[in-house]
């Protein structure tokens, strides 16, 4: 039986998490698959996937959000097959940034100008869809470091926007 890997949180800050991965077995490990999950504004679950080569590993994941719960799951790839999943949870330190204040204005039938307030030198994600279900499951999205963007949409549709 292949055991799940051990995920150990080495450290965390307001914008990063460092963790180690190891197996408590003599089975040869070729690498790990790690997923980092978090929920954005209760509407959208985000995920980042890391493919890690080798047996032992210490990883640092950066560009995270302060005071946000993250779930890290991992499994090992071994000579006998994939291991079961293991999970850890961690909340980044610091103060969560205030939600931006979004304004969306139709420019014409197929373009919407989105602008918002918020801190500088960060990456903003803009999510949009024609229903709450689509906004949660599979929204259109883009990112920018500025405070405005023009989004192209389908004509004759109403859209929900989230930044």
C-alpha positions as CSV (number, residue, x, y, z in Angstrom):
1,X,0.0,0.0,0.0
2,X,1.3,3.4,-1.0
3,X,0.9,5.9,1.9
4,X,-0.1,9.6,1.2
5,X,2.7,12.1,1.3
6,X,3.4,14.2,4.4
7,X,2.8,18.0,3.8
8,X,4.5,20.1,6.5
9,X,4.0,23.9,6.6
10,X,7.5,25.3,7.1
11,X,6.4,29.0,7.2
12,X,3.8,31.4,6.0
13,X,3.5,35.2,5.6
14,X,0.8,37.6,4.3
15,X,1.7,36.7,0.7
16,X,3.4,33.3,0.6
17,X,3.4,29.8,2.0
18,X,6.5,27.5,2.3
19,X,5.9,23.8,2.7
20,X,7.8,20.5,2.5
21,X,6.8,17.2,1.0
22,X,8.1,13.8,1.9
23,X,7.0,10.1,1.9
24,X,7.3,7.8,4.9
25,X,8.1,4.7,2.7
26,X,10.9,3.1,0.8
27,X,8.9,3.2,-2.4
28,X,10.7,5.3,-5.1
29,X,9.0,8.7,-5.6
30,X,9.4,10.4,-9.0
31,X,7.5,13.5,-8.1
32,X,4.4,15.2,-6.6
33,X,1.3,16.9,-7.9
34,X,0.2,19.7,-5.6
35,X,-3.0,21.7,-5.8
36,X,-3.5,25.0,-3.8
37,X,-7.2,26.0,-3.4
38,X,-8.8,29.2,-2.1
39,X,-12.2,30.8,-2.5
40,X,-12.5,34.2,-4.1
41,X,-15.3,36.4,-2.7
42,X,-17.4,33.3,-1.8
43,X,-18.3,33.0,-5.6
44,X,-15.3,31.4,-7.2
45,X,-12.9,28.7,-6.1
46,X,-9.5,29.3,-7.4
47,X,-6.8,26.7,-7.9
48,X,-3.0,26.6,-8.7
49,X,-1.4,23.4,-9.6
50,X,2.3,22.6,-9.2
51,X,4.1,19.6,-10.8
52,X,7.2,18.9,-8.7
53,X,9.9,16.5,-9.8
54,X,12.0,14.5,-7.3
55,X,11.6,12.7,-3.9
56,X,11.9,15.4,-1.3
57,X,10.9,18.9,-1.8
58,X,10.5,22.3,-0.2
59,X,8.3,24.7,-2.1
60,X,7.4,28.4,-1.7
61,X,4.2,29.6,-3.2
62,X,4.1,33.4,-3.6
63,X,1.6,36.1,-4.8
64,X,-1.0,35.0,-2.3
65,X,-3.6,37.2,-0.5
66,X,-3.2,38.2,3.2
67,X,-5.6,36.6,5.8
68,X,-7.0,34.1,3.3
69,X,-7.6,30.4,4.0
70,X,-5.7,28.0,1.6
71,X,-6.0,24.3,1.2
72,X,-3.0,22.4,0.0
73,X,-3.5,18.9,-1.4
74,X,-0.8,16.6,-2.7
75,X,-0.2,13.1,-4.0
76,X,3.0,11.4,-4.9
77,X,3.9,9.7,-8.2
78,X,5.7,6.5,-7.4
79,X,7.1,3.5,-9.2
80,X,4.0,1.6,-8.1
81,X,1.5,4.2,-9.0
82,X,0.0,7.3,-7.5
83,X,-0.5,7.7,-3.7
84,X,-3.6,8.8,-2.0
85,X,-4.2,12.5,-1.4
86,X,-3.1,14.3,1.7
87,X,-4.4,17.8,2.8
88,X,-3.3,20.7,5.0
89,X,-5.0,24.0,5.7
90,X,-3.3,27.3,6.5
91,X,-4.4,30.9,6.7
92,X,-2.0,33.6,5.6
93,X,-1.1,36.3,8.1
94,X,-1.7,40.0,7.8
95,X,-4.8,42.0,7.1
96,X,-7.0,41.0,4.1
97,X,-7.2,43.9,1.6
98,X,-10.4,45.7,1.3
99,X,-12.6,44.6,-1.6
100,X,-12.3,46.9,-4.6
101,X,-15.3,49.1,-5.5
102,X,-16.2,48.2,-9.1
103,X,-18.1,50.3,-11.7
104,X,-19.0,48.8,-15.0
105,X,-20.3,51.0,-17.9
106,X,-21.4,49.8,-21.3
107,X,-19.4,51.6,-24.0
108,X,-21.4,50.0,-26.9
109,X,-23.2,46.7,-27.7
110,X,-20.0,44.6,-27.2
111,X,-17.7,46.5,-24.9
112,X,-17.9,47.3,-21.1
113,X,-15.5,49.6,-19.4
114,X,-14.7,48.3,-15.9
115,X,-13.0,50.5,-13.3
116,X,-12.3,50.1,-9.6
117,X,-10.6,51.4,-6.6
118,X,-7.9,49.6,-4.6
119,X,-4.2,49.4,-3.8
120,X,-1.5,49.8,-6.4
121,X,1.2,47.2,-7.4
122,X,-1.2,44.2,-7.1
123,X,-2.8,42.0,-9.7
124,X,-6.5,42.2,-10.1
125,X,-8.7,39.5,-11.5
126,X,-11.8,40.5,-13.4
127,X,-14.5,37.7,-13.7
128,X,-17.7,38.0,-15.7
129,X,-20.6,35.8,-16.8
130,X,-24.3,35.9,-17.7
131,X,-25.5,34.2,-14.6
132,X,-24.4,33.5,-11.0
133,X,-24.0,29.8,-11.8
134,X,-21.7,30.6,-14.7
135,X,-19.8,33.2,-12.5
136,X,-19.2,30.4,-10.0
137,X,-18.5,27.5,-12.3
138,X,-16.8,28.8,-15.4
139,X,-16.6,32.6,-15.8
140,X,-14.7,34.5,-18.4
141,X,-11.7,36.2,-16.7
142,X,-8.7,38.3,-17.3
143,X,-6.1,39.9,-15.0
144,X,-4.4,43.3,-14.9
145,X,-2.3,45.5,-12.6
146,X,-4.2,48.7,-13.6
147,X,-7.5,50.0,-12.2
148,X,-9.5,49.7,-15.4
149,X,-10.0,47.5,-18.4
150,X,-12.3,47.2,-21.4
151,X,-14.0,43.8,-21.6
152,X,-15.5,42.5,-24.8
153,X,-18.8,40.7,-24.4
154,X,-21.6,39.2,-26.6
155,X,-24.3,41.6,-27.7
156,X,-27.8,41.3,-26.3
157,X,-26.7,39.7,-23.0
158,X,-26.6,41.0,-19.5
159,X,-23.4,40.3,-17.5
160,X,-22.4,40.1,-13.9
161,X,-18.9,41.5,-13.1
162,X,-16.6,40.7,-10.2
163,X,-13.1,42.2,-9.5
